[in-house]
Amino acid sequence: MNMIETEHVAIRSIAVSEMENNVYLLTAKETGSQVLIDAADDAEAITELVASGTEDTEAETTLRAIITTHRHWDHIRALPAVSAQHPEAMTIAGVDDAAAITEAEGVEIAHTVDHLDVGDFGGFVLQAIALRGHTPGSIALLLSDGGRTILFSGDSLFPGGPGKTWSKADFTSLMDDLEERVFGQLPDDTLVLPGHGDSTTVGQERPNLGEWRARGW
């Protein structure tokens, strides 16, 4: 389990499944409010992750939301079980991926978000950034707290390049959104926490945008 802290939020993460999906838990230190990002697989491990958040606050913890960054099967396999275990948690996904998630897993998405929508989770705020291309409704989630900026990028941005796309149009769409909405808006010290693998920063990846465009992936 990995741990990152900002002034008001503790962020714990685990990797699950053969795909090594990253699952993130945000816990507000003052209120105990929690958000889970991507109930990817292994509901038992995710249950332990959620429970571990009690170590990060003196308040009683409550899982307020389960947010899914995009519709792909490897990011939603534990959503039915985790949602059933936490009926108090609102299910959230991008507006153009929500129906596909419901169809695949039978979980109704209670709230859909689009670009720049903001959610106040009682101790911290997350802003959705739509990054269209890996899937039509892929979203990243931006946390700004105590002078730190953290982007949970799903499968839209990794160390070394954008997420996988399946057509030239999708690649162009994703690159356009990344350049305008991430690299055009966020500072270089923004920590990027992706859906698989290691973290990176906006500044570390910024010099490579031209290379990504040229290679087409």
Buried (B, 14 or more C-beta within 10 A) or exposed (E): EEEBBBEBBBBBBBBBBEBBBBBBBBBBBBBBBBBBBBBBBBBEBBBEBBEBBBEBBEBEBBBBBBBBBBBBEBBBBBBBBBBEBBEEBBBBBBBBBBBBBBEBBEBEBBBBBEBEBEBEBBBBEBBBBBBBBBBBBBBBBBBBBEEBBBBBBBBBBBBEBBBBBEEEEBBBBBBBBBBEBBBEEBEEEBBBBBBBEEBBBBBBBEEEBEEBBEEEE
